[in-house]
Amino acid sequence: MVSRFRAHWRRIIFQSSRWDEKTFDVCLIVAITLSVVVVMLESIPTLNPELRRVLYFVEWSITILFTLEYILRLYVSLRPLRYARSFFGVVDLLAILPTYLDLLLPGAHYLALLRVLRVLRIFRVLKLAKYIGEANVLMHAMRSSARKIAVFIFAVVVLVLILGSLMYLIEGAEHGFSSIPKSVYWAIVTLTTVGYGDISPVTPLGQFFASIIMLTGYGIIAVPTAIVTAEMTNPSRDEISRREREASVCPACGWEDHDHDAAYCKVCGDRLPAELQAKD
């Protein structure tokens, strides 16, 4: 009886093919969305006290529901510890801890916004898991370009240190550039084209120097994007090159030196792959 119960709920919780499995996931996503909205509304200082009490009750109700769901997941899982250490297992735990921590640390329940990560299950519900492969391509490109970006960031750090120091000498403390760290902060804000406006140059030389920094910022911002884009296109080129190399090899004898319009191997006479013949 117990094994049947665990198998039944294991199927409903961890799969999403049948109607009851999809219904469970959709209800879970609705509850997650509702809980995130509740936490966001609770942060409004002018909220009606009566409405705040209602939201407080809803938040605790959802937290208790998520707690029971988490315990149920551990109970029906074939490998509870493996699930607990998995990405979704950690996210499920983080989704319920903030509300309990709020009893000891007031304000900690706002961390319940981490529940929004649970909405990632919608990829499984809507059969969108194949798009995760596209995300893997992006992550591979970022990992491949990590060293180049690190060198670029180091160069930018050196640049803002120099620019901030020069601006400190040009403007001085009387114009708001009271120290080199504060001038470096201004250089970062200006170079990244953010421009808070809390500090600004006053002297003509300082304004001219700031204009050059602003124009330089546009070119600097494009560099990381270009690096990642180049890495994203590399797998495509490598894949095409690999396929061409494989297609030019005779599957029977391994001979590689064939004419571009050859249909048969010049050594053994075996038929060549269709990819080689299509290159004509």
Protein Blocks (a to p, Z undefined) as FASTA:
>chain_A
ZZmmmmmmmmmmmgcfbmmlmmmmmmmmmmmmmmmmmmmmmmpmkbcfklmmmmmmmmmm
mmmmmmmmmmmmmmmpmblmlmmmmmklmmmmmmmmmmmmmmmmghjlmmmmmmmmmmmm
mmmmnopmmmmmmmmmmmmmmmmmmmmmmmmmmmmmmmmmmmmmmmmmmnommnopabfk
lmmmmmmmmmnononolaccfbfklmmmmmmmmmmmmmmmmmmmmmmmmmmmmmmmmmmm
mmmmmmmpcfklopabdcfkbcbdfklopacdfklmmmZZ
